[in-house]
Amino acid sequence: MCLGIPMQIVAIDRYVATCEAQGVQREVSLFMIADTDLAVGDYVMVHVGYALQKMTHQDARTVWDLLDHIIAAGAA
């Protein structure tokens, strides 16, 4: 199973962004969406170190809510 994680861009340096999700920061390649207009504060879906698509804050929040429910169900 593949899992994409929504992350917020906190810095951009050409084709690499520093992204953050729930207090964890990672370097993320923007190469696969290089033609997308991105800025600090935007949200992207990240899979194995690559941003796959830009997403809205609401979409990112929805995914995190679903992931929280899955984690809670697994802990029960």
N, C-alpha and C positions, 0 to 999 in steps of 0.2 A: 504494500500500500504506500502511496506517495502522499506526503503531507506538506502543504504550503502554509506558511505562517505570515500573517499580516504584520508589517513592521513600519514604523514611521522614520522618514529620512531626517537625520539631524545634521548631516554635512555631506557635501558632494565635492568630489575632486575628479573631474573629467568623467570617466566611466566607472568610478568606484564611489559608493556611498557608504557612510556610516549610518546604520539603521538601528533603531531601538524598539524593543518590545518587552513590556513588563520588567523594566530595569536591566535588561540584558542588551548589550551592544555588539553588533557584528559588522564586519566589512562585507559589503554586498556588491557584486558586479551588476552594472547597469547595461552591459553590452547587448543583452537580448532585447532590451526596450530602448535602445539608443535614440530612436526616432520619436520617443514620447517626451513631451514637455514636462520636466520634473523640477521641483523646487524643494528646499528645506521645508519640512512640515507636511509634505505629501506622504501618503501611505502606498506601499507596494506589497504585493504578494511575493514571498521569498521561498524558494525551494533550493536546497543544497547550494546556498551561496549566490544564487542568481535571482534577480528581480524578474518576475514573469509578466506582471501587469501592474498598472497603476490602479488604485481603488479609492473609493470614498472613505471618509472617516466612519460613516455609518456602516458600510460593508465590513470594514475592519473590526468594528465593535461587535457586529453580529457574529462574525467568525470566532472572536475571542469568547463571546458568551456561549456559543456552541461547544467550543473546546473545554471551557470550564465545566459544563454539564457532563461531558464525556469523562473528564478526569474525576469528577465527583462520583459518577456512577461506577467507575472502576475501583474507587476506594471503598465502596460500600460492601 
